[in-house]
Amino acid sequence: MPAARNRLSRSFAVAPAAALILGTLAMAAPATAATPADAPNAARQLAGTHPAWATAQTDQGAVADATSATARVYLAGRDAKGLTDLAKELSDPSSRSYGQYLSADQAKARFGASPEQVAAVTAWLTSAGLTVGESTPHYLQVSGTSAALAKALGTAIHSYRAPDGSTRRAPAADVTLPAGVAGSVLAVGGISDAVHKDVSHAISVRDAEAKADAAAAPFAARGLAPAKKPDATLPTEPTCSEDGYGSKTAKGAPEGYEKNEPFAPCSYTPSQLRKAYGVTEAKVTGKGARVAIIDAYGLPSMEQDANHFSTAHGDQPFAPGQYKEYVTPAQWVHQDECGGADGWAGEEALDVEMAHGLAPGAQVVYVGANSCYDDDLNAAMAKVVDEHLADVVSNSWGEIMHGTSGDIDPAVVAADNQIFQLGAVQGIGFTFSSGDCGDSSPGAAATGVNCQADSNQAQADWPSASPWVTSVGGTALELGDKSGRYGHEVSMGDQRSVLSADQKSWSPFPGFFYFGGGGGVSKDFPQPWYQQGVVPDSIAKKAADGTASATPLRATPDVAMSGDLVAATLVGFTAGGVYSEGGYGGTSVSSPEYAAMIADAIEVRGGRAIGFANPAIYDRAHSGAFRDVDDSAVHTKFGNVVDLGVVSGSLRVRLYKLAADYGLKATCGYDTATGVGTPGKDYFKSFKLPRH
């Protein structure tokens, strides 16, 4: 696993697709979970806890009673429906209660699990013979025998032959909660043998090229295009356009491309991005706001590296106390499965340096999860919310919801959404990367360098698809000059061809899908109220996999910012004891960028928190607050770029076609490549004025 950043593919929690679409909608928002007031004397089934692959034909029989078993029981809290209602009310700019947020203590007192609920759930579990270990305000971790777990959950635990040929344990039927605790339990997770891990949405140019070489091999014979021999002035060393997009051009592109293509831009620095997105002109720094970054593990030299990077590029380092981090190395687990702590170092450095770069006056708080597994990342998010560590939380990781190994565990969806809503009532918003694999379909995964190979359909990723987060897509940003003046943007998506060693042909031609921003319409969630009137039915009533819906669905992303690999972003960090810098791309760039823009907007508002930002974003759609990204308006001469760099120790020439995402395209108005667009000329001005 290259230390610079190569994220592994991961398997999934298992739940039947049909049950997920119905059951997850019921579980995804805690508002619909039964509470004591809703159903005081009714047992309740947890739809989706019996996986689709666990069929009668693959049943290997009951697991031995004495087999060890574990589970995580998530608590619903006092008033799940009230939590959802208040989260909406306080986040909606048209509401009289907009922005009247609760403190962490107030949220816990009003919506947290009561001592009586915890006691009842504990008694239910222990009476079945299970032992309660870790206990938090959000869940109880239990262990015991398979027989005890089956007794508590109201269903036997069987072994099944999974699609990959392995043998896995799973409930023989959906879990049934007894009446006494049905209103106190939100979800039960970890009861099937499936590993639930998230992947990073960042990749270095170096690692991307190595992956692309491997992916290109089966496609090399697909087509060749003759190349005009480059002229004698072709550089003999790595070259990029440092004085604005297209300030240097290359000759010799194949038929169907422009005669002279621009060289790819040099990796962007924070000062260029600040100017491009209006931060410099607005004279804001995010002072008074707090941005949290959540990734897995932690880089010991993070603050030192960030200060080195800032100073090297003309920016101020962190002031004393401006950067804080919460990491617990003694508790790190699953490092082999997650690519190791070093494997997340580039992601962390990217996120921290982008947050500080675009909001240099904001406090940055890094919270490192103990692994890339869903439950550990959920615990990190809960820490930020429970201790109110930030105003906005950037997350550059995620996972597909539907795969060849099964579908995401409904408990993950329910538990995450509960945290997002608890954040919303406290004025804490979450941004998530939308992914780097276009529509996340098998076709995109065939050659995409940052895709999950086990996808079985086009889809929107989780948690980006949650109706309670801001999904941030990507663009290829074209700067007008070296200083960072805004030039143009297209959707983040590239096709790639490589010039042969004899400089006579390009292969393959046309290029194959290389990299692209994520997005799409999720069939798992109905359209949230804030998208009504902005996302047209022509988009919202057709899921990413082509499924038609009688009612509108949740569309992603919500916004977009620079993140393309061809128009990469510079990142610096220490690996193997040596500090170095290199270009990175992905919606991992876009998410902390937009989190920083929210921090800057908080300063504009005089320090008043924005909280869950989507209602405010869609309230400003079709205004000067956002630039509508439209691929059809791309300048022809900027439609492709040539990159001349060292790959695997040798100089190589590559040709990229821009605005070529897989299954997604930026069009006039809302689209599933860039959402409502990118921050425009009136973005900060719009936060100074009341909207209603």
C-alpha positions in Angstrom: 0.0 0.0 0.0 1.8 3.2 -1.1 2.1 5.6 1.8 1.1 8.5 -0.4 -2.5 7.4 -0.6 -4.0 4.4 -2.2 -7.3 3.4 -0.7 -8.5 -0.2 -0.5 -11.8 -1.5 -1.7 -14.1 -2.8 1.1 -16.9 -5.2 1.6 -20.3 -4.3 2.9 -22.8 -4.9 5.5 -25.4 -7.2 4.3 -29.2 -6.5 3.9 -31.7 -7.4 1.2 -32.0 -4.8 -1.5 -35.8 -4.6 -1.3 -35.9 -4.4 2.4 -33.2 -1.8 2.3 -35.2 0.5 0.0 -38.2 0.3 2.3 -36.6 -0.5 5.6 -33.8 2.0 5.4 -36.2 4.7 4.5 -37.9 3.8 7.7 -34.7 3.6 9.7 -32.6 6.2 8.0 -34.3 9.1 9.8 -34.7 8.5 13.5 -38.0 10.3 13.3 -39.7 7.2 12.0 -38.3 4.9 14.7 -40.9 4.0 17.2 -40.7 5.8 20.5 -42.4 5.0 23.8 -45.1 7.6 23.0 -45.6 6.2 19.5 -45.9 2.5 20.3 -45.6 1.7 24.0 -46.8 -1.9 23.8 -45.8 -3.1 20.3 -43.0 -5.3 19.3 -41.1 -4.1 16.2 -39.2 -5.8 13.4 -36.0 -4.2 12.1 -36.3 -4.5 8.3 -33.1 -5.3 6.4 -31.4 -7.2 9.2 -31.8 -10.5 7.3 -29.5 -10.3 4.3 -30.7 -11.1 0.8 -27.9 -13.6 0.1 -28.9 -15.7 3.1 -31.4 -17.8 1.2 -32.9 -21.2 1.9 -30.8 -22.6 -0.9 -27.5 -21.4 0.7 -28.5 -22.2 4.3 -25.8 -24.3 6.0 -27.8 -24.7 9.3 -27.8 -23.1 12.7 -24.6 -21.8 14.2 -23.5 -23.8 17.3 -25.0 -22.3 20.4 -21.7 -21.8 22.1 -20.2 -19.8 19.2 -19.1 -16.3 20.3 -21.1 -13.4 19.0 -21.1 -9.6 19.3 -23.5 -6.8 18.3 -23.9 -3.0 18.7 -27.3 -1.8 19.9 -28.0 1.8 19.0 -30.3 3.8 21.3 -33.2 5.8 19.8 -33.3 8.4 22.6 -36.3 10.2 24.1 -38.0 11.8 21.2 -36.7 10.6 17.8 -39.5 12.3 15.8 -39.0 15.5 17.7 -35.3 15.5 16.9 -36.1 15.3 13.1 -38.7 18.0 13.3 -36.5 20.4 15.3 -33.5 19.7 13.0 -35.6 20.8 10.0 -37.1 23.8 11.8 -33.7 25.2 13.0 -32.1 24.6 9.6 -34.8 26.2 7.5 -34.1 29.9 6.6 -37.9 30.4 6.2 -38.6 29.2 9.8 -39.0 31.7 12.7 -36.8 29.4 14.7 -34.0 29.4 12.2 -30.6 29.4 13.9 -31.9 29.2 17.4 -29.7 26.2 18.2 -29.4 24.1 21.3 -26.3 23.6 23.3 -24.8 20.1 23.5 -26.2 19.7 27.1 -29.6 20.8 25.9 -29.7 18.4 23.0 -28.6 15.5 25.2 -31.3 16.4 27.9 -34.0 16.7 25.3 -33.2 13.9 22.8 -30.6 11.6 24.5 -31.5 8.2 25.9 -33.0 8.4 29.4 -31.6 6.4 32.2 -34.8 4.4 32.2 -34.4 3.5 28.5 -30.8 2.5 29.0 -31.8 0.4 32.0 -34.6 -1.3 30.0 -32.3 -2.1 27.1 -29.6 -3.4 29.4 -32.0 -5.6 31.2 -33.4 -7.0 27.9 -29.9 -7.9 26.7 -28.5 -9.3 30.0 -31.6 -11.3 30.6 -30.9 -13.2 27.3 -27.4 -14.0 28.6 -25.5 -11.2 26.8 -22.8 -9.1 28.5 -22.9 -5.3 28.0 -19.3 -4.0 27.5 -18.8 -0.5 26.1 -21.7 1.9 26.9 -21.9 5.4 25.3 -24.8 7.9 25.0 -25.5 6.4 21.6 -25.0 2.6 21.8 -24.3 -0.5 24.0 -21.7 -3.0 22.8 -22.7 -6.5 23.7 -21.1 -9.9 23.5 -21.9 -13.5 24.4 -22.9 -16.7 22.7 -24.8 -17.2 19.5 -27.6 -18.7 21.5 -27.9 -15.7 23.7 -27.8 -13.3 20.8 -30.6 -15.3 19.0 -32.7 -15.2 22.2 -32.4 -11.4 22.4 -33.0 -10.7 18.8 -35.9 -13.2 18.3 -34.3 -15.0 15.4 -31.9 -17.9 15.0 -28.3 -17.3 13.7 -27.4 -19.5 10.8 -24.4 -20.1 8.5 -24.9 -19.3 4.8 -22.8 -19.8 1.7 -22.2 -16.3 0.5 -21.9 -15.2 -3.2 -18.1 -15.2 -3.0 -18.1 -18.8 -1.8 -17.3 -18.0 1.8 -19.4 -19.1 4.7 -21.0 -16.3 6.8 -23.2 -16.0 9.8 -26.5 -14.0 9.6 -29.9 -13.8 11.2 -32.3 -16.3 9.7 -35.0 -13.7 9.8 -35.3 -10.0 10.5 -34.6 -9.0 14.1 -37.7 -8.5 16.3 -37.5 -6.1 19.2 -39.7 -6.9 22.2 -42.4 -4.4 23.1 -40.6 -3.2 26.2 -37.6 -1.9 24.3 -39.0 -1.4 20.8 -39.2 2.4 21.3 -35.8 2.7 22.9 -33.7 0.9 20.2 -32.8 2.7 17.0 -31.0 -0.2 15.3 -28.8 -3.3 15.9 -25.6 -3.5 13.9 -22.8 -6.0 13.4 -25.0 -9.1 13.5 -24.0 -10.5 10.1 -20.5 -11.6 9.1 -19.6 -8.6 6.9 -16.9 -6.0 7.2 -18.1 -2.5 7.0 -15.3 -0.1 5.9 -15.2 3.3 4.3 -12.7 4.4 1.6 -11.0 7.7 1.1 -12.0 10.0 -1.7 -8.5 11.3 -2.4 -5.7 10.0 -4.4 -2.3 11.3 -5.4 -1.4 11.8 -9.1 1.4 9.3 -8.7 -0.8 6.6 -7.3 -3.5 7.3 -9.8 -1.1 6.9 -12.7 0.1 3.6 -11.4 -3.5 2.3 -11.1 -4.3 3.7 -14.5 -1.4 1.7 -16.1 -2.8 -1.5 -14.7 -6.4 -0.7 -15.7 -5.3 0.3 -19.2 -3.8 -3.0 -20.2 -7.0 -4.8 -21.2 -8.0 -1.7 -23.2 -4.8 -1.0 -25.0 -5.9 -2.8 -28.2 -9.3 -1.0 -28.2 -8.1 1.7 -30.5 -5.0 3.6 -31.6 -4.9 7.1 -33.0 -2.0 8.4 -35.1 -0.1 11.2 -33.4 1.6 14.0 -35.2 5.1 13.9 -34.0 5.6 16.6 -31.4 7.7 19.6 -32.5 11.3 20.0 -31.5 10.3 22.3 -28.7 8.6 19.5 -26.7 10.1 19.7 -23.2 12.3 16.9 -22.1 11.4 17.2 -18.4 8.1 17.4 -16.4 6.2 20.5 -17.6 3.0 22.3 -16.4 1.3 25.6 -17.1 2.3 27.8 -14.2 1.0 31.1 -15.5 -2.7 30.3 -15.8 -4.6 27.5 -17.5 -3.2 26.9 -21.0 -0.2 29.3 -20.6 1.9 26.5 -22.2 0.7 24.4 -25.1 1.7 21.1 -26.7 1.6 20.1 -30.3 0.9 16.7 -31.9 -2.5 15.7 -30.5 -4.4 13.0 -32.4 -7.3 13.4 -34.8 -10.4 14.5 -33.1 -8.6 16.7 -30.6 -7.5 20.3 -31.0 -4.3 21.0 -32.9 -2.5 22.5 -29.9 -3.5 21.4 -26.5 -2.6 23.2 -23.2 -0.3 21.5 -20.7 -2.1 20.6 -17.5 -1.9 23.4 -14.8 0.7 23.1 -12.0 -0.9 21.9 -8.8 -3.0 24.6 -7.2 -2.0 26.2 -3.9 -4.4 27.6 -1.3 -3.8 31.2 -2.2 -4.9 30.5 -5.8 -8.0 28.8 -4.6 -8.8 31.6 -2.2 -8.7 34.1 -5.0 -10.6 31.9 -7.4 -13.5 31.4 -5.0 -13.8 35.0 -3.8 -12.2 34.5 -0.3 -9.4 37.0 -1.0 -11.8 39.7 -2.4 -14.2 39.2 0.6 -11.3 39.7 3.0 -12.5 36.8 5.2 -10.5 34.2 7.0 -13.1 32.1 8.9 -12.0 33.8 12.2 -14.2 32.7 15.0 -15.4 29.5 13.2 -14.3 26.0 13.9 -13.8 23.3 11.3 -13.5 19.6 12.3 -11.8 17.0 10.1 -12.6 13.3 10.5 -10.4 10.6 9.0 -9.0 7.3 10.2 -5.9 7.2 12.5 -3.6 10.2 12.7 -0.4 11.6 11.3 2.1 12.4 14.2 3.6 15.4 12.3 0.4 16.9 11.1 0.6 20.3 12.7 4.3 20.6 11.8 3.6 19.6 8.2 0.7 22.0 7.8 2.8 24.9 9.2 5.7 23.9 6.8 3.3 23.8 3.9 1.7 27.1 4.7 5.0 28.9 5.2 6.5 27.5 2.0 3.6 28.9 0.0 3.3 32.4 1.5 0.6 31.7 4.1 0.6 32.0 7.9 1.1 28.8 9.9 -1.3 27.9 12.7 -1.2 30.2 15.6 -0.7 28.6 19.0 -3.9 26.7 20.0 -5.5 27.2 16.5 -5.0 23.5 15.7 -6.1 20.7 17.9 -6.3 17.0 17.4 -7.9 14.0 19.1 -6.2 10.7 18.3 -5.9 7.5 20.4 -3.1 5.4 18.8 -3.3 2.8 21.6 -6.9 2.0 20.4 -6.3 1.8 16.7 -7.6 -1.4 15.1 -8.0 -3.0 11.7 -4.9 -1.3 10.3 -4.2 -4.1 7.8 -7.7 -3.9 6.4 -7.7 -0.1 6.3 -4.4 0.3 4.6 -2.5 1.2 7.8 -2.2 4.6 9.5 0.3 5.7 6.8 -2.2 5.0 4.2 -4.5 7.7 5.6 -1.7 10.3 6.1 -2.1 11.9 2.7 -5.9 12.2 3.2 -5.5 13.8 6.6 -2.8 16.3 5.3 -5.0 17.2 2.3 -8.1 17.8 4.5 -6.3 19.8 7.2 -4.3 21.9 4.7 -7.3 22.7 2.5 -9.4 23.7 5.6 -6.6 26.0 6.8 -5.8 27.2 3.4 -9.3 28.5 2.5 -10.1 29.6 6.0 -6.8 30.5 7.5 -8.3 32.2 10.6 -10.6 29.3 11.6 -9.7 26.8 14.3 -9.1 23.4 12.8 -9.8 20.3 14.9 -8.7 16.9 13.7 -10.5 13.8 15.1 -9.0 10.5 14.1 -11.2 7.5 14.1 -9.7 4.3 15.4 -10.2 2.6 12.0 -11.9 3.0 8.7 -14.8 0.8 9.9 -18.3 2.4 10.0 -18.7 2.1 13.8 -15.4 3.8 14.5 -16.1 6.7 12.1 -19.5 7.0 13.6 -17.9 7.3 17.1 -15.6 10.0 15.8 -18.5 12.0 14.5 -20.4 11.5 17.7 -17.5 12.9 19.7 -17.6 16.1 17.6 -21.3 16.5 18.2 -21.4 15.5 21.8 -18.6 17.8 22.8 -19.6 20.5 20.2 -16.0 20.7 18.9 -16.8 22.5 15.6 -19.4 24.4 13.6 -18.8 22.4 10.4 -17.3 18.9 10.0 -15.6 17.8 6.8 -15.5 14.1 5.9 -13.6 12.9 2.8 -14.6 9.2 3.0 -17.6 7.1 2.1 -18.8 3.8 0.6 -21.2 2.5 -2.0 -24.6 1.4 -0.6 -25.2 -1.6 -2.9 -22.5 -4.2 -3.9 -21.9 -7.7 -5.0 -21.5 -8.7 -1.4 -24.8 -7.2 -0.3 -26.1 -3.8 0.8 -25.1 -1.4 3.5 -26.2 -2.3 7.0 -29.4 -0.3 7.9 -27.9 0.2 11.4 -25.1 2.3 9.8 -27.6 4.5 8.0 -29.8 5.0 11.1 -26.9 5.7 13.5 -25.2 8.1 11.1 -28.4 10.1 10.4 -29.1 10.4 14.1 -25.7 12.0 14.6 -26.3 14.3 11.7 -29.6 15.4 13.1 -28.1 15.9 16.6 -25.5 18.1 15.0 -28.2 20.1 13.1 -30.1 21.1 16.2 -26.8 22.3 17.7 -25.8 24.3 14.6 -23.2 21.8 13.4 -23.2 20.9 9.7 -21.5 18.0 7.9 -19.9 18.0 4.5 -19.1 14.8 2.7 -17.2 14.0 -0.5 -19.5 12.6 -3.2 -17.0 10.1 -4.5 -14.4 9.8 -7.3 -16.1 7.2 -9.5 -18.7 9.1 -11.5 -22.0 7.2 -11.1 -20.2 4.4 -9.1 -21.4 1.9 -11.6 -19.6 -1.3 -12.6 -18.7 0.4 -15.9 -17.0 3.2 -14.1 -15.3 0.8 -11.8 -13.8 -1.1 -14.7 -11.1 1.6 -15.3 -11.6 4.3 -12.7 -8.6 4.7 -10.5 -10.5 5.5 -7.3 -13.5 3.2 -7.6 -14.8 0.3 -5.5 -14.7 -2.8 -7.7 -17.6 -4.6 -6.0 -20.3 -2.1 -7.1 -23.3 -3.8 -8.8 -25.2 -0.8 -10.0 -25.0 3.0 -10.6 -25.7 4.7 -7.3 -25.1 7.6 -4.9 -22.5 6.9 -2.2 -23.1 6.9 1.6 -23.0 9.1 3.7 -23.0 11.6 0.8 -26.6 10.4 0.0 -27.9 11.2 3.4 -30.6 13.9 3.3 -28.9 15.4 6.4 -25.5 16.2 5.0 -24.0 18.5 2.3 -22.8 16.4 -0.5 -19.8 18.0 -2.2 -19.0 17.1 -5.8 -16.0 18.0 -7.9 -15.0 20.3 -10.8 -11.9 20.9 -13.0 -11.0 24.5 -12.2 -9.4 26.6 -14.9 -7.5 29.6 -13.5 -7.1 32.6 -15.6 -3.6 33.5 -14.5 -0.8 32.6 -12.1 -2.3 34.6 -9.3 -5.4 32.5 -9.2 -8.0 34.6 -11.0 -11.1 32.6 -11.8 -11.2 31.4 -15.4 -13.7 28.6 -15.9 -15.0 25.3 -14.5 -16.3 22.0 -15.9 -17.4 18.9 -14.2 -14.7 16.7 -12.7 -14.2 13.8 -15.1 -11.4 12.7 -17.3 -10.6 10.2 -20.1 -7.0 9.2 -20.5 -4.7 8.2 -23.4 -0.9 7.7 -23.4 1.6 8.6 -26.1 3.6 5.7 -27.3 7.3 5.5 -26.7 8.0 6.2 -30.4 5.6 9.1 -30.3 3.6 7.8 -33.2 0.3 6.8 -31.6 -2.0 7.3 -28.6 -3.5 4.4 -26.8 -6.2 3.7 -26.1 -8.2 6.1 -28.3 -10.7 7.4 -27.3 -9.3 7.3 -23.8 -10.8 5.3 -21.1 -12.6 6.7 -18.0 -9.9 7.7 -15.5 -11.3 9.7 -12.7 -14.5 11.6 -12.0 -16.6 13.3 -9.4 -19.4 11.3 -7.8 -23.1 11.9 -7.7 -26.5 10.6 -8.7 -30.1 10.1 -7.5 -30.4 7.8 -4.5 -33.2 5.2 -4.7 -32.9 4.8 -0.9 -34.2 8.2 0.3 -37.1 10.5 -0.7 -36.5 14.0 -1.8 -35.8 16.3 1.1 -37.9 19.4 1.5 -35.0 21.8 0.6 -34.6 20.3 -2.9 -38.2 20.8 -3.9 -38.6 23.4 -6.6 -34.8 23.3 -7.4 -34.2 19.8 -8.5 -36.5 19.0 -11.4 -38.7 15.9 -11.5 -36.9 14.9 -14.7 -33.9 14.2 -12.5 -35.4 13.4 -9.1 -37.8 10.7 -10.3 -35.2 8.5 -11.9 -32.6 6.8 -9.6 -29.0 6.5 -10.7 -29.6 2.8 -11.7 -32.4 3.8 -14.0 -35.2 2.8 -11.6 -38.2 5.1 -12.1 -39.9 6.5 -9.0 -43.5 7.8 -8.7 -42.2 10.4 -6.2 -39.0 12.5 -6.2 -35.8 11.1 -4.6 -32.7 12.5 -3.0 -30.3 13.9 -5.6 -26.6 14.4 -5.0 -24.3 16.3 -4.9 -25.5 19.6 -3.4 -22.6 21.8 -4.4 -19.2 21.3 -6.0 -15.6 22.7 -5.8 -12.2 22.1 -7.4 -11.0 18.5 -7.1 -9.9 17.1 -10.5 -6.7 15.1 -10.7 -5.7 16.9 -13.9 -6.1 20.3 -12.3 -4.6 18.9 -9.0 -4.1 20.5 -5.6 -0.8 20.6 -3.9 -0.4 18.8 -0.6 2.6 18.4 1.7 3.3 15.9 4.5 6.0 13.7 6.0 6.2 10.0 5.0 9.1 7.8 6.1 10.7 10.7 7.9 10.8 12.9 4.8 8.6 15.8 4.0 7.5 16.1 0.4 4.8 17.7 -1.7 2.7 16.4 -4.6 -0.5 16.8 -6.5 -3.7 15.3 -5.2 -7.2 15.1 -6.6 -10.7 13.9 -5.5 -13.8 15.2 -3.9 -11.6 14.8 -0.8 -10.3 18.2 -1.9 -13.7 19.5 -2.5 -15.2 18.6 0.9 -12.8 20.5 3.1 -12.7 23.4 0.6 -16.5 23.8 1.0 -16.3 23.3 4.8 -13.8 26.2 4.8 -16.2 28.3 2.7 -18.9 27.7 5.3 -16.4 28.8 8.0 -15.7 32.0 6.0 -19.4 32.6 5.7 -19.8 32.2 9.5 -17.4 35.1 9.9 -19.4 37.1 7.4 -22.5 36.4 9.6 -20.7 37.8 12.6 -19.9 34.4 14.1 -23.5 33.0 13.9 -23.4 29.3 13.0 -24.9 28.1 9.7 -25.5 24.6 10.9 -26.9 22.1 8.4 -26.3 24.1 5.3 -28.4 22.5 2.6 -31.6 24.6 3.2 -29.5 27.8 2.9 -27.7 26.5 -0.2 -30.9 25.7 -2.1 -32.4 28.9 -0.9 -29.6 30.6 -2.8 -29.8 28.4 -5.9 -30.2 30.3 -9.2 -28.6 33.4 -7.7 -25.2 35.0 -7.9 -24.3 33.1 -4.8 -23.4 30.1 -7.0 -21.9 29.6 -10.4 -23.9 27.2 -12.6 -21.4 24.8 -14.0 -22.4 23.8 -17.5 -20.1 21.4 -19.6 -21.8 22.5 -22.8 -20.2 25.9 -22.3 -16.7 24.6 -22.0 -14.1 26.5 -24.1 -13.1 24.2 -26.9 -9.4 24.9 -26.4 -9.7 23.9 -22.8 -11.6 20.7 -23.5 -8.4 18.6 -23.3 -5.0 18.9 -21.6 -1.6 17.3 -22.0 0.3 16.2 -19.0 4.1 15.7 -19.2 5.4 14.1 -16.1 7.5 11.3 -14.6 5.5 8.0 -14.2 7.2 4.9 -12.9 10.6 6.5 -13.3 10.3 7.6 -16.9 8.9 10.7 -18.7 5.5 10.1 -20.1 3.1 12.1 -22.2 -0.6 11.7 -21.4 -3.7 13.3 -23.0 -6.8 13.9 -20.9 -10.3 14.8 -22.2 -12.0 16.9 -19.6 -15.7 17.1 -18.6 -15.9 13.4 -19.3 -17.3 11.9 -16.1 -18.9 8.5 -16.2 -22.7 8.7 -16.3 -22.8 12.3 -15.1 -22.6 15.6 -16.8 -22.9 19.2 -15.7 -25.9 21.0 -17.5 -27.8 24.2 -17.1 -29.4 24.3 -13.7 -29.2 21.6 -11.0 -27.3 18.5 -12.2 -25.9 15.3 -10.6 -22.3 16.2 -11.4 -22.0 19.6 -9.7 -25.3 20.2 -7.8 -26.4 23.8 -7.8 -22.8 24.8 -8.8 -19.8 26.3 -7.1 -19.5 29.4 -4.9 -20.0 32.5 -7.1 -19.3 36.2 -6.9 -22.2 36.9 -4.5 -21.6 33.9 -2.2 -20.3 35.8 0.8 -22.5 38.9 0.1 -25.6 36.6 0.3 -24.8 35.6 3.8 -24.8 39.3 5.0 -28.4 39.8 4.0 -31.5 38.2 5.5 -33.0 35.9 2.9 -36.6 36.2 4.0 
